[in-house]
């Protein structure tokens, strides 16, 4: 019996795992990297404590509430295309966050950042699954999720260093070049679409 697309191993699978893990790490670290920078943001933008708290809350709310929609968009657009689009949008939204001029603009751009993340994340996990044969998927997904969780854990430390030596704005600006590198790598690798074939 000839192996199906999702049962055979992609020879580029470890590179795909590396790129997709980088994208998930970027999403996860953005849930915590800003926490230490919030006082600096509040002072620079002149906003209340309750408004600055929404910089963290709104991003998590969007991730939690729209992830299923992101998966649906990936099914409609195709996982590779959705991943690249989400990654580029995430980078643009991150730069806009860094350029925010008041609390409202920062919260709006964080919403856009979260929306880009929910397009990128379901596609990235599906691409990892599609690149590995069943016997290797458990190990691949453990590396994929575990590395991202590690980045989320060290987010406050990274955010503190960036805020101390640069500016809170670079907590967002750093996503720009990372997003470009991830998107270009995904385009060059051309990971296969593991979406189920439609009849």
Secondary structure, 3 states (H helix, E strand, C coil): CCCCCCCCCCCCHHHHHHHHHHHHHHHHHCCCCCCCCHHHHHHHHCCCHHHHHHHHHHHHHHHHHHHHHHHHHHHHHCHHHHHHHHHHHHHHHHHHHHCCCCHHHHHHHHHHHHHHHHHHHHHHHHHHHHHCCHHHHHHHHHHHHHHHHHHHHHHHHHHHHHHHHCCCCHHHHHHHHHHHHHHHHHHHHCCCCCCCCCC
